[in-house]
Amino acid sequence: MVGAGPAGSAAALHLARAGVDVVLLEKSGFPREKVCGDGLTPRGVHQLVRMGIDINAPGWMRNRGMRWVCEGRQVEIDWPRLGSGPDFGLTRTRRDFDDLLAAHAVAAGARLRTGVRVTAPVTDRAGRIVGVTAVAGPDKEPVRFRAPLVVAADGASARTALHMGLERDPKRTIATAARRYYRSEARSHDPYLELWADLLCSRTGRDLPGYGWVFPLGDGRINVGLGALPHRDHGAVDLRATLDRWLPRLPDDWGVTEENADSPLRSAALPMGFNRHPQYHRGLLLVGDSAGMVSPWSGEGIGQAMEAAEVAAETIALALARPAGPGREHALRQYPAEINRRWGRHYRLGNLAGDLVLGRYGYRPVLHPRVMASPPLLRALARLLTHVADEPPRDTIDAVLHTLMRAVPRGRPRARSTPPS
């Protein structure tokens, strides 16, 4: 397992519970910083529950839903009450979130090695990955790990996938995000995740092709940030300058000032919309950001990473029950097929929405005054953005969304038969 973020730790936990011997390699130590909005929708909370994480323990902040702000209007949309999942979201900083998940993986039986930086795959004569080389510790001692299967959960850099010849889809734009923590007792216990849809880029004056967020952490702080998915024809967005342009609009009593800043501004890339494929190739499974699994609708990636990790772990456990050969390979190819079944249509439609609307004009057109004034449309929009719905449909909104998704071609998982050069 390369990488001990949410994807790697979740996969390691599920595999260890299935009785598979798992080594979890992480280049950093814990706790550690990670650029993120620190928010989880109910779909992500559902995965934490499945992993056995105690979400009632100190450090978790519950939220009731989203509050959208646009052109002087604001609306609050509660998470849907569905039979298949929680009706609340959570926030927690990634500094100890990743540490917590890795510790649970270890408790389940996974072997965690921190301070180990993977340098290259080890392949056999057929080009199949059979392990990795790495350097470990402060002295960068060369080490080698061998395994029948390797899971790449090494984030946006996707170094393991690149070494195996799996390039990013150039047609998919890479989003960027920047966030900063502020001390704000006035907003730290806000029951809603607040999102602003009417921000302007500092350089061009265009609508930000994304949104701003203010997420409460419950510990006296808030996470304030921006996410942008600029259309390839519009060029990059200066997130720092755009953030500086937005912050003066926030109410004074929130205390979002330089004096109350609790961290530097940090930014990171967000690989979205399945921008790297196939998700299984010659013994290597891609999970989370390494496969570009961030939602093209919302920019959420933690829940998707943990859900894909569970699918990967189940696939691996079933595959390893078969002898090496065609039967095992057939079982492993079910991983991308299942990911495509769950998210293929939703991501295809999201990529199209990004190309035609969100990447050009941001969320302002989506939050038209007529939409903001219609509770049914807002509920439908919230479920579409966060991919939260019951199966089979629970109500009219679910039925409409399911009908919409069935009209989108699901596509087929892409395969790659040629060995990397």
Residue, then its C-alpha position, 0 to 999 in steps of 0.5 A: m500500500v503506497g500512501a497512508g492518506p484516507a485511501g491507503s489507510a481505508a484500504a489497509l484497514h479493510l484488507a487487514r480485517a479480511g485477513v490479508d497481510v498488508v504493509l502500509l508505506e507513508k513518506s511522512g510522519f504523523p500527525r501531518e498537514k494536508v490541504c483540504g476543506d476538512g469537510l465530509t458529506p453524509r456519503g463520507v460519514h457513511q464510510l467512517v461508520r463502516m470502518g468502525i471510526d467513533i464519530n462521537a469522540p472528541g474532535w468531530m464537528r457535525n453539520r446539518g447541511m450546506r448554506w449557499v451564498c450568492e448575490g446577497r441571498q443565502v439559503e440553507i439546505d439540510w442533508p437528506r434523511l435517507g434510509s441508506g446513510p447518515d443525515f449529517g456531515l462532519t468536519r475534522t482537520r486532516r492533521d489528525f484525521d489521517d493519523l486516526l485512520a492510519a491508527h485504525a488500520v494498524a489496530a486491524g493488523a496492517r503494518l505501517r512504515t512511516g518515513v518511507r518514500v517509494t521511488a519506483p515499482v519493481t516489475d517482472r519480465a511481463g511488466r507486471i508490478v511485483g513490489v516497490t523500491a523505496v528509501a527509508g529513514p533519515d539516512k535514506e536507506p534503500v529498501r525493497f518490498r515485494a507483494p502480489l498486488v500493489v495499491a497506489a494511494d499516493g495522492a495527486s502526484a500519482r508517482t507510482a502510476l506514472h512509473m507504470g506508464l499511466e498518464r493523466d488524461p490531458k482533456r481533464t483540467i486539474a482543479t486547485a484549492a487553497r485554505r487557511y485556518y482562522r480563529s473565530e468563535a463566532r463561526s466555529h460552531d456553525p451547524y452549516l457548511e457555508l459556500w459562496a458562489d459569487l466570487l470574482c477572480s482577481r486577475t480577470g474579474r471573471d466569475l470564479p470557476g468554483y466557490g469559496w468555503v467557510f467550514p466550522l471546526g468546532d474547536g474555535r477555528i474555521n477553515v476558509g478556502l477557495g476551490a477553482l476548476p478553470h476552463r482550459d481556455h481561461g488560464a490559471v486562477d490566482l487563488r491568493a489574490t482572489l481570497d484577499r479580494w473575498l475576505p473583506r466581504l465577510p462580516d467583521d464579527w467573524g474575525v477573519t483577519e490577519e491577526n486571527a490567522d492560525s496557519p499560513l495559506r496553503s494550496a494543492a492540486l485536485p485531480m478530478g473526474f477520473n483523470r487517470h485510467p485504467q484504475y487497474h493495470r498489471g497488478l496495480l490498483l489506483v485509489g483516491d487522488s492517484a486515480g483522479m477520483v475527486s468529484p467534478w461536481s463538488g471537489e469532495g475527495i475524501g469520501q470517494a477515496m474511502e469508498a473506492a478503498e473499500v471496493a479495492a480491498e474487497t476485490i483484492a481479497l476475493a482475487l487473492a483467494r484464486p491462484a495467480g493467473p487468468g482467474r485472478e486477473h478476471a477478478l481484479r478487473q472487477y474493481p474498475a467495473e464496480i467503480n464505473r458502475r457506482w460513479g461513471r454516469h455521475y462523473r461523466l455528467g459532472n465533467l460535462a457540466g464542468d466543461l460547459v458551465l462550472g469551469r467557465y462561469g462558476y456556480r452563479p448560473v446554477l444558483h439562479p434566483r429562481v433556484m434559490a427561491s425553490p426548496p425542491l430545486l435546491r434539494a435536488l441540486a444538493r443531492l446532485l452535487t454530493h451524490v447522495a440519494d437512495e437506491p431504489p428512489r425514496d421520493t420524487i427528487d431521487a426518482v428524477l435524479h435516477t432518471l437523469m443518470r440513466a440517460v447518461p452513457r455509463g461508458r466502459p472501464r478503459a483497459r490497457s494491454t501494452p506494457p509500459s515503456 
